[in-house]
Amino acid sequence: MNNLDSTVNLPEVQAEGKRSSPYPSPYPRACSPAEAPGRVSFLHIQKKHGSPRLPTAVNITWSSINFKTILRWQPKPSDYFYTVEILGHTSNTQRKCILTTETECDVTDVLRNVKETYTAHILSVTSARMDNFEQPPYATSEKFTPYNQTILGKPEIQNYTQKDSKMSIVFKDPLTPYMFPNGSFQSIRDIFKNDLEYKLYYWKDQSSGKKDAITRSDKFEINVENTKNYCFYIQGIIPSRRENRAGQESMVLCTSVGRNILDEYGTEVFIIIAVVAIAVLTLAIVLPVILCKRKRAKLAREKQPLNGV
C-alpha cells in the first residue's frame, strides 16, 4: 500500500464532545495538528496579518523642527490602542508610546542617528498582551531621514548696530534636543557643521528692494548708506539639500539711525498730529475773541437803566 493510501485509511482523532469529521485526516495520528507543517504555516500567516476588526492609522506625517520630531496620524482610537514602532535600516526596532490613545508621539530620542533613514509602524492593538508570535494590524509611514528633512528653526538675533556705513548683526544658532556628555544642548551647527550657512535679507526702510548676503559664521557685516535706516531678517540654509533647503525666518528688525518722526510713525500719524495742531491753534485764536465779545455785552447791559427807575 502506498503512502497516500496508508494516510487515508488511518482512523480519525475525535475531540471530546464533538462529532468526528467525515473526511480523513491528512496527518498521521502521531503528529498533532499544531505540529503539522502546513497547519503551522497557516496559523503563522493569520497571526502575522493580525485581527482584521481593528482599524489602522491613516494620514501619518512626520513633523520635525531642529531635530525635535513628532509623529502624527488619525483617527482617534475607540476600544483599542496604538503602539509605535520605529525601524531603522541599521538599528534595532524600538517601541514608543505603547498602548496610547493619543494620535501623536514624540520619537525624538529614538532618532539620535540623524543620518539614518527610519520608517514608523503604527500598530493597532487591544489591551491584551502581545506575544512574540503575534503581529497586530499596522500602518506604515513614509521614510524619514532627520538630517535631510528636519526644518531649521528661527535664528535668534542677539545684537545689531549701524554705525556710519557699516551694519553689524550677531545671531545665535537654534538648539536641538540632543545633548553633549556634559549636559549642554547641541546646536544645529554642531550637527550640520560646514553644511550649514545663513542668509541675510536686508532693504532700505520704506523700500521694497531686497539685497542678500551669506555667512558660515554667527555674524554679518555689510556696507550700507549711512544716512538710511535698514530692515532685515535671517534664515538658515542647507545647500546640499534638494528640498527644505531654507529654514524658518527670524523676526524682522530695523535700525533707527537718523530716524525722524515721519519714518518712525508714518504719514498717517503725521497728518493726525497736523490736524490736532491746527485745531488747537484755531481754538486759541477764536476763544479769546468770543470771551471778549461776551464781556463787552455784559458791561453794556450793566450800564443800561433799570425799568421803572
NORCORWO-V457480 format. One record per backbone hydrogen bond with DSSP energy under -0.5 kcal/mol. NH is the residue of the N-H (numbers start at 1). CO is the residue of the C=O. If there is no record, write none. Layout:
NH;CO, NH;CO
This chain:
6;2, 7;3, 8;4, 9;5, 10;7, 14;12, 15;13, 18;15, 31;28, 32;30, 35;32, 36;32, 36;33, 40;36, 41;37, 42;38, 43;39, 44;40, 45;41, 46;42, 47;43, 48;44, 49;45, 50;46, 54;51, 58;74, 61;72, 63;70, 65;68, 66;151, 68;65, 69;67, 70;63, 71;105, 72;61, 73;103, 74;58, 81;125, 82;100, 83;123, 84;96, 85;121, 86;94, 87;85, 87;119, 88;91, 89;117, 94;86, 96;84, 100;82, 100;97, 105;71, 107;69, 107;105, 108;69, 110;107, 111;108, 114;112, 116;113, 118;116, 118;144, 119;87, 121;85, 122;120, 122;139, 123;83, 123;121, 124;137, 125;81, 125;123, 134;131, 135;47, 136;134, 139;122, 141;120, 144;118, 146;116, 146;144, 147;114, 148;145, 149;145, 150;146, 151;64, 156;172, 157;155, 158;156, 158;170, 159;170, 161;168, 163;166, 166;163, 167;222, 168;161, 169;220, 170;159, 171;218, 172;156, 176;186, 177;66, 180;184, 183;180, 186;178, 188;174, 191;187, 192;188, 193;189, 195;192, 196;193, 197;237, 198;215, 199;235, 200;213, 201;233, 202;211, 203;231, 205;229, 207;204, 210;208, 211;202, 213;200, 215;198, 220;169, 222;167, 224;165, 228;225, 231;203, 232;253, 233;201, 235;199, 237;197, 238;245, 239;237, 241;238, 247;236, 248;152, 250;234, 253;232, 255;230, 259;256, 264;260, 265;261, 266;262, 270;266, 271;267, 272;268, 273;269, 274;270, 275;271, 276;272, 277;273, 278;274, 279;275, 280;276, 281;277, 282;278, 283;279, 284;280, 285;281, 286;282, 287;283, 288;284, 289;285, 290;286, 291;287, 292;288, 293;289, 294;290, 295;291, 296;292, 297;293, 298;294, 299;295, 300;296, 301;297, 302;298, 303;299, 304;300, 309;306
